Amino acid sequence: MNFTDAQLELCYERNFVASAELAEEVREVCALIAAHDVFLMMEGPHSSKVHETIERLLMPELRSVLHRWYQRAGADLHPAAIELRDRLSHLAGERLEIGYAT
C-alpha cells in the first residue's frame, strides 16, 4: 500500500509486518488501525495522516474485512477503538459491527 506520507507508510509497514500471524487482508486493516491510533495520539484528529488512514479503511475493497474485524473484536474493544468504529460506521453509513453482505 502506498501512502502520500513517508512516516505514515513506514508506520503502516511496521504494523503490517508485526501482524504476520493474520491473513493478509486482515493485516491491512490491523496495520491501518494501528497507524491511525499512533498519528491520532501524536498529531491529533485533524492530522492528514489520520484522515488518510480513515480514507483507506473505508475503501470498498476493505469494507467486508472491516466488518469482520469489528465482529471479531466484539466486546473486547477499548473506548478509543469503539470511538473509531463508531466514527467509521458514521462515515460509511452502516454499522460495521454488523454482518456485511458481499
C-alpha positions as CSV (number, residue, x, y, z in Angstrom):
1,M,0.0,0.0,0.0
2,N,1.4,3.4,-1.0
3,F,0.7,6.5,1.1
4,T,1.2,10.2,0.5
5,D,3.4,10.5,3.6
6,A,6.6,8.6,4.2
7,Q,6.1,8.4,8.0
8,L,2.6,7.0,7.6
9,E,3.9,4.4,5.1
10,L,6.7,3.3,7.5
11,C,4.3,3.1,10.4
12,Y,1.8,1.0,8.3
13,E,4.6,-1.3,7.1
14,R,5.9,-1.9,10.6
15,N,2.5,-2.8,11.9
16,F,1.7,-4.9,8.8
17,V,4.9,-7.0,9.5
18,A,4.1,-7.2,13.2
19,S,0.8,-8.9,12.5
20,A,2.2,-11.7,10.4
21,E,0.0,-14.3,12.1
22,L,-3.1,-12.8,10.5
23,A,-4.4,-13.2,7.0
24,E,-3.1,-10.5,4.6
25,E,-6.4,-8.7,4.2
26,V,-6.9,-8.6,8.0
27,R,-3.3,-7.4,8.4
28,E,-4.1,-4.4,6.2
29,V,-7.0,-3.4,8.5
30,C,-4.9,-4.1,11.6
31,A,-1.9,-2.0,10.3
32,L,-4.2,0.8,9.2
33,I,-5.9,1.0,12.6
34,A,-2.6,0.9,14.4
35,A,-1.2,3.7,12.2
36,H,-4.4,5.7,12.8
37,D,-4.0,5.3,16.6
38,V,-0.3,6.4,16.5
39,F,-0.9,9.5,14.5
40,L,-4.1,10.4,16.3
41,M,-2.1,10.4,19.5
42,M,0.9,12.2,18.1
43,E,-0.8,14.7,15.8
44,G,-4.4,14.9,16.7
45,P,-7.7,14.3,14.9
46,H,-7.0,16.9,12.2
47,S,-3.8,15.3,11.0
48,S,-3.6,14.5,7.3
49,K,-2.2,11.1,8.3
50,V,-5.2,10.3,10.4
51,H,-7.5,11.3,7.6
52,E,-5.6,9.2,5.1
53,T,-5.9,6.1,7.3
54,I,-9.6,6.7,7.6
55,E,-9.9,7.0,3.8
56,R,-8.0,3.8,3.4
57,L,-10.1,1.9,5.9
58,L,-13.3,2.9,4.1
59,M,-12.1,1.8,0.7
60,P,-14.7,-0.5,-0.9
61,E,-12.2,-3.4,-1.2
62,L,-11.6,-3.4,2.6
63,R,-15.3,-3.0,3.7
64,S,-16.1,-6.6,4.2
65,V,-12.8,-7.1,6.1
66,L,-13.5,-4.1,8.3
67,H,-16.9,-5.6,9.1
68,R,-15.2,-8.9,10.0
69,W,-12.6,-7.0,12.1
70,Y,-15.2,-5.4,14.2
71,Q,-17.3,-8.5,14.5
72,R,-14.2,-10.5,15.6
73,A,-13.2,-7.8,18.1
74,G,-16.6,-8.0,19.8
75,A,-16.9,-6.6,23.3
76,D,-13.1,-6.6,23.7
77,L,-12.8,-3.1,22.3
78,H,-11.4,-0.3,24.5
79,P,-13.1,3.1,24.4
80,A,-10.8,4.6,21.7
81,A,-11.4,1.6,19.5
82,I,-15.2,1.9,20.0
83,E,-14.9,5.6,19.1
84,L,-13.0,4.8,15.9
85,R,-15.5,2.1,15.0
86,D,-18.4,4.5,15.6
87,R,-16.8,7.2,13.5
88,L,-16.0,4.8,10.6
89,S,-19.6,3.5,10.9
90,H,-21.0,7.0,10.6
91,L,-18.8,7.9,7.6
92,A,-19.6,4.6,5.9
93,G,-23.3,5.0,6.6
94,E,-23.5,1.5,8.1
95,R,-22.9,-0.3,11.4
96,L,-19.5,-2.0,11.0
97,E,-20.1,-4.5,13.9
98,I,-23.0,-6.0,12.0
99,G,-22.5,-8.6,9.2
100,Y,-21.7,-7.4,5.6
101,A,-23.2,-9.0,2.5
102,T,-20.7,-9.2,-0.2
